[in-house]
């Protein structure tokens, strides 16, 4: 029987078709009527505003996005607490990527955030088009159908509309999977595109650097142990390049911020907050403080608290980092690694068991509850966002009630469960007949997407307490992995 010739997509076809995919991915934002926001969205936009003003001058300055100091000074005076200061200036926070902040702020100034949404949609659509059209040699209709399912039946569309860098956690995983699985099929323009998108995604949050780094390590181990069957050294180099760009960009920001402010940027003490909420950190504080000398010891009377309250609460009876004076904030930031070492030596079993438990919880914990406009979030947006932006948020479908996000969460859960079942079916069923071209690459693509989702759970579950949003931002990659495998099987003729 004569084997039909393969159809090779034209050089620019994936990019042309990606325009359709980006428009489909914007459908939730259009239906919602506006972007979706989180408390930290203000910090990103504000940071982008400051940098844009430094680069472009006062003509682009926008003081409508209040700084934390301005919000604090405008709020009612709180009861004085040890180590607190309402008037002292706040240091630059290194956890908030200025590179994403620029995208958020320029999107706000130029298009009231629609440009930001379109760019995020384009990043997802473009990488997915390279995967399905170039890597898997699928037809345009298959790509459009897959993107429609992802956009309409999972939470991907919500995160495309989210003014937070979360969507780029999924993008960095997707870039790694496409690069490694389909390296030999990619054109030079594909590799350049993947490098550009992957490098930017790595710059948008420190967790993305960690996720990409762990994926590189996993792929490199396969390359070393199975070199005869895994000849994708170029793919590893491209991903390493993305990682290096992300690291250099982060260091560059730290250097510039230090020169401008005279102080190193602060890293939020996520590790300390997580260890306290997990339990071993609290046991250490009770047993060794105040003698241990850590800054967290002075807050022992109000501990334990959840890691969110530890980091961001302005309540003097619950908050730690946000209510502390700059000197104490600096100590909390700088001491978190040493505090972690001390806690691990004090209770190694508790740390191991607690971390493993939180990683497992993070793996299966995904919904959109933290994206809802709760009363607390509504008040925060009212106090710190420009009035016109707040009015648009309140008038959006998400702003008018929880039904929208609850419905998407339920549908997403069903699609993810079905996709996971389909992936398990493909993984364990017996494969008869001769090997078929393309099957191995499709398998590798799916495996890397699943591995990326698990790596995300490890990074977030180990460094921060489990949060549904952290896993929701990437779990929609499982339906995409199933679609890729199902498409590869559909295109594979069964042996007779």
Beta strands, then each sheet from edge to edge (+ up, - down):
end
